[in-house]
């Protein structure tokens, strides 16, 4: 009986440790993941002709919220459509989920 109880306790404790371990990202890793998520969102938008318009995310400032990150990005846009040669830098805001898969622009 004692061995069975000990086995169950070890199993519960081991499961707890296994599923509670979550690697915390460093500040640089988090910033890179946020910039990558925003870059993918901007450069893979079906409404944008990505053959002529390119976005580069330069910087990010963010706040961690319960459901994700509230971000402000410094973004460079190069537009070479219709004979124009536009190169501009501006600010964009977005909410990004904690898994970096869902990006929604804030206006």
Number of C-alpha atoms within 10 A of each C-alpha: 6 6 8 9 10 11 12 11 12 12 12 12 11 12 11 11 11 10 8 9 8 8 6 8 10 9 9 9 11 15 16 15 15 28 23 15 19 30 17 15 17 21 17 14 10 9 8 12 13 14 10 13 16 18 20 18 23 14 15 18 14 17 11 13 12 8 11 16 19 18 20 18 19 16 20 16 15 16 18 14 12 7 7 10 11 11 12 11 14 11 13 16 18 18 23 23 19 15 11 17 12 13 18 13 15 11 6
